Amino acid sequence: MELTVKRFDELGLPEYHELLKLRCAVFVVEQQSPYQEVDDADKEALHLYFRDEAGELAAYARVLPAGVTHPAVSIGRVIAARRGQGDGRRIMEEAIRVAEEELGADVITIEAQVQARGFYEKLGFVQTSDEFDDGGIPHIEMQRRR
């Protein structure tokens, strides 16, 4: 799988629609979490995604510059279309690389679903907040330092 990294204004409408369709399918419909999934942070983000061998969207994440949603560079909207294939780990590894190399991040912040804490800990993130509710799903803030 080849990584694609684009700024908002580099995304074509069909491409952005496809990314939003996957995000809404998972974060709103599958997780039954009614919240404003599409936000203005998309305009500031670096959008990363992989396509599988058939050309289907396999994984997605967005990397946000410091000051957009958190004081530090942040990663969010992490999705693997197929679970258990390693795609989530691969997209996160690339998101970390992009955050460090392209945005100069020494600290990266995420808001992780509590049930995914172990996944993010394996990538070097540590919990930095108490549990909080986000769209009806328990979350924690986590950070990774270079």
C-alpha positions, 0 to 999 in steps of 0.5 A: 500500500502506498501512502498519500498525504495531502493538504485540504486544498489538494484533495479533490471533491470525490476524494474528500467525499470518500474520506468523509464517508468512511469517517462518518460510517465508523465514528457516527453510524457504527459507534452510534455517536452523534457529533459534528464529525466534519469540522473546520480542523479539516481545512488545516489538516494533513490528510493521510490515507492508504488504499488497498490492492483493489483501490479501496480506502484501507486506512485514514488519519489526519495530522493537525498543526499545533494550535488547531485543536491542541497546543501541540501537534495532534493526530485524530480520526484514525481509522482502519477500514478492515480491523485486525490487518495492521492497517491502523498501526501502519497509518499511525506510524506514518502519522507520527512520522509526518507529525515529526518530520513535516510539522516538527513535532516534539510532542504529539497529542491524541484523544483516544477512545479508552478501549484503544489505550493499549494500541496507542501505548504500543506506539509510545503514547502515555495517558495525560488526562482523566477519562472524559466523554466525547460523543457518548464514548469514553476518551482520554488524552494521550501524548507521545514525546520524541 
